[in-house]
Amino acid sequence: MAEAETGVVELGRVEGIDTAEELLLRLRTAAEEHGDVEIDGSAVISLDSTTLQMLVAFRRDMLAEGAQVQWRGASAKLKKTAGLLGLAEELNL
């Protein structure tokens, strides 16, 4: 039996509280359809703590279920913001 393809979710250039619910829906859909999820954050130029906290919670839930969450790409802004908030390690950035 072939392995399921990893679901890829691209983050937008700007991610914030107004887009968090839609992003979480896309992440959950990818997880349901593929199991493992790969997040492409290479285009991010602005994001807030709500988005990062939601990504941490999603990653924790996925790992607890035995699924993987990997990064396809992460912009300098994404890495810097996660680092400033102390979330880089939890996000595996």
Backbone as CSV, one residue per row, in Angstrom:
resi,resn,N_x,N_y,N_z,CA_x,CA_y,CA_z,C_x,C_y,C_z
1,MET,0.832,-1.180,0.000,0.000,0.000,0.000,0.878,1.244,0.000
2,ALA,0.598,2.196,-0.867,1.394,3.409,-0.980,1.089,4.350,0.177
3,GLU,2.113,5.095,0.586,1.921,6.069,1.646,1.142,7.263,1.110
4,ALA,0.335,7.858,1.975,-0.412,9.052,1.588,0.555,10.216,1.408
5,GLU,0.280,11.030,0.437,1.084,12.218,0.201,0.882,13.192,1.351
6,THR,1.941,13.894,1.728,1.841,14.892,2.787,1.011,16.069,2.302
7,GLY,0.117,16.548,3.151,-0.691,17.723,2.814,0.118,18.987,3.009
8,VAL,0.126,19.850,2.018,0.882,21.098,2.087,-0.082,22.255,2.289
9,VAL,0.230,23.099,3.275,-0.563,24.294,3.549,0.370,25.497,3.441
10,GLU,0.015,26.418,2.569,0.813,27.631,2.395,0.253,28.746,3.264
11,LEU,1.139,29.376,4.031,0.750,30.547,4.799,0.754,31.747,3.864
12,GLY,-0.159,32.673,4.107,-0.209,33.887,3.293,0.888,34.859,3.677
13,ARG,0.982,35.922,2.903,1.981,36.958,3.204,1.700,37.592,4.559
14,VAL,0.413,37.765,4.867,0.008,38.353,6.146,-0.939,37.378,6.831
15,GLU,-0.564,36.942,8.028,-1.408,36.040,8.814,-1.657,36.691,10.159
16,GLY,-2.930,36.795,10.526,-3.283,37.420,11.791,-4.568,36.849,12.335
17,ILE,-5.080,37.498,13.348,-6.278,37.004,14.013,-7.451,36.893,13.043
18,ASP,-7.484,37.761,12.040,-8.587,37.730,11.080,-8.501,36.567,10.098
19,THR,-7.338,35.940,9.985,-7.172,34.798,9.080,-6.928,33.487,9.824
20,ALA,-6.826,33.534,11.141,-6.464,32.350,11.931,-7.475,31.212,11.804
21,GLU,-8.753,31.532,11.824,-9.773,30.484,11.743,-9.710,29.763,10.390
22,GLU,-9.555,30.523,9.323,-9.468,29.930,7.984,-8.195,29.095,7.848
23,LEU,-7.096,29.583,8.419,-5.844,28.831,8.381,-5.983,27.520,9.148
24,LEU,-6.575,27.556,10.314,-6.763,26.336,11.095,-7.629,25.331,10.334
25,LEU,-8.648,25.803,9.653,-9.487,24.922,8.843,-8.672,24.260,7.737
26,ARG,-7.807,25.043,7.074,-6.962,24.464,6.019,-5.986,23.442,6.580
27,LEU,-5.415,23.717,7.758,-4.496,22.772,8.400,-5.212,21.474,8.771
28,ARG,-6.380,21.610,9.376,-7.140,20.419,9.777,-7.578,19.597,8.563
29,THR,-7.985,20.271,7.503,-8.390,19.569,6.284,-7.213,18.791,5.707
30,ALA,-6.043,19.422,5.655,-4.845,18.740,5.149,-4.513,17.531,6.012
31,ALA,-4.649,17.680,7.325,-4.364,16.572,8.245,-5.345,15.425,8.047
32,GLU,-6.619,15.760,7.892,-7.633,14.723,7.687,-7.427,13.985,6.363
33,GLU,-7.043,14.713,5.334,-6.893,14.113,4.011,-5.572,13.374,3.821
34,HIS,-4.516,13.819,4.525,-3.193,13.277,4.255,-2.469,12.696,5.465
35,GLY,-2.914,13.010,6.667,-2.199,12.552,7.854,-1.121,13.538,8.257
36,ASP,0.003,13.505,7.567,1.093,14.434,7.856,0.869,15.747,7.112
37,VAL,1.410,16.831,7.692,1.219,18.161,7.118,2.568,18.854,6.976
38,GLU,2.739,19.532,5.872,3.912,20.353,5.613,3.428,21.788,5.452
39,ILE,4.029,22.696,6.202,3.622,24.099,6.168,4.678,24.906,5.419
40,ASP,4.228,25.692,4.453,5.117,26.576,3.708,4.904,27.996,4.204
41,GLY,5.832,28.474,4.985,5.756,29.822,5.532,6.754,30.762,4.886
42,SER,7.215,30.420,3.699,8.254,31.217,3.041,7.769,32.587,2.576
43,ALA,6.468,32.781,2.400,5.947,34.056,1.903,5.565,35.029,3.022
44,VAL,5.625,34.596,4.275,5.155,35.418,5.389,6.002,36.676,5.550
45,ILE,5.306,37.827,5.561,5.991,39.089,5.852,5.442,39.727,7.129
46,SER,4.292,39.233,7.583,3.683,39.747,8.809,2.797,38.665,9.418
47,LEU,2.931,38.464,10.732,2.052,37.544,11.449,2.012,37.943,12.909
48,ASP,0.973,37.495,13.594,0.817,37.886,14.991,0.949,36.689,15.919
49,SER,0.912,36.983,17.204,1.091,35.927,18.197,-0.064,34.930,18.188
50,THR,-1.258,35.378,17.832,-2.400,34.465,17.752,-2.125,33.349,16.754
51,THR,-1.621,33.713,15.601,-1.312,32.728,14.565,-0.245,31.762,15.042
52,LEU,0.800,32.276,15.653,1.877,31.401,16.132,1.388,30.465,17.229
53,GLN,0.575,30.966,18.141,0.049,30.117,19.206,-0.855,29.034,18.631
54,MET,-1.624,29.371,17.624,-2.483,28.388,16.973,-1.632,27.324,16.272
55,LEU,-0.545,27.729,15.638,0.348,26.768,14.986,0.993,25.838,16.011
56,VAL,1.373,26.367,17.169,1.940,25.541,18.233,0.911,24.509,18.690
57,ALA,-0.316,24.952,18.942,-1.361,24.034,19.403,-1.653,22.964,18.349
58,PHE,-1.716,23.360,17.081,-1.959,22.402,16.004,-0.827,21.377,15.948
59,ARG,0.413,21.833,16.034,1.560,20.918,15.980,1.540,19.948,17.163
60,ARG,1.241,20.451,18.351,1.166,19.575,19.536,0.102,18.490,19.352
61,ASP,-1.066,18.899,18.873,-2.151,17.943,18.646,-1.745,16.884,17.633
62,MET,-1.112,17.305,16.554,-0.694,16.376,15.503,0.340,15.385,16.032
63,LEU,1.323,15.887,16.765,2.360,15.008,17.312,1.763,14.025,18.301
64,ALA,0.794,14.476,19.091,0.137,13.580,20.053,-0.607,12.456,19.344
65,GLU,-1.051,12.705,18.125,-1.758,11.697,17.333,-0.806,10.848,16.490
66,GLY,0.493,11.117,16.609,1.481,10.347,15.866,1.727,10.839,14.452
67,ALA,1.210,12.003,14.122,1.404,12.581,12.784,2.560,13.582,12.830
68,GLN,3.060,13.929,11.681,4.188,14.853,11.570,3.733,16.197,11.017
69,VAL,4.379,17.263,11.501,4.209,18.602,10.952,5.612,19.111,10.659
70,GLN,5.879,19.374,9.409,7.192,19.837,8.970,7.055,21.189,8.285
71,TRP,8.178,21.862,8.128,8.211,23.144,7.417,8.822,22.946,6.045
72,ARG,8.133,23.396,5.031,8.668,23.405,3.667,9.551,24.639,3.496
73,GLY,9.181,25.693,4.171,9.938,26.941,4.127,9.453,27.852,5.233
74,ALA,10.330,28.714,5.698,9.973,29.680,6.740,10.720,30.971,6.476
75,SER,9.978,32.050,6.327,10.599,33.349,6.057,11.380,33.821,7.281
76,ALA,12.254,34.795,7.044,13.030,35.384,8.132,12.090,36.012,9.165
77,LYS,11.007,36.639,8.709,10.044,37.275,9.618,9.360,36.231,10.501
78,LEU,8.980,35.113,9.914,8.358,34.030,10.678,9.317,33.519,11.743
79,LYS,10.541,33.243,11.360,11.535,32.744,12.318,11.816,33.761,13.424
80,LYS,11.954,35.032,13.042,12.270,36.077,14.020,11.124,36.243,15.023
81,THR,9.891,36.326,14.524,8.740,36.510,15.410,8.578,35.320,16.347
82,ALA,8.722,34.114,15.814,8.625,32.912,16.651,9.718,32.924,17.721
83,GLY,10.906,33.340,17.334,12.011,33.411,18.284,11.780,34.434,19.381
84,LEU,11.275,35.600,19.001,11.006,36.655,19.988,9.945,36.231,20.996
85,LEU,9.004,35.412,20.552,7.936,34.944,21.437,8.289,33.640,22.149
86,GLY,9.492,33.132,21.906,9.925,31.898,22.557,9.238,30.653,22.018
87,LEU,8.765,30.706,20.764,8.032,29.591,20.189,8.785,28.854,19.074
88,ALA,9.995,29.299,18.751,10.743,28.706,17.639,11.001,27.212,17.865
89,GLU,11.389,26.854,19.072,11.681,25.446,19.348,10.418,24.590,19.262
90,GLU,9.334,25.085,19.844,8.085,24.322,19.807,7.554,24.164,18.379
91,LEU,7.866,25.133,17.535,7.436,25.056,16.133,8.447,24.319,15.261
92,ASN,9.577,23.966,15.849,10.645,23.290,15.120,11.160,24.148,13.966
93,LEU,11.375,25.427,14.268,11.915,26.361,13.279,13.402,26.565,13.488
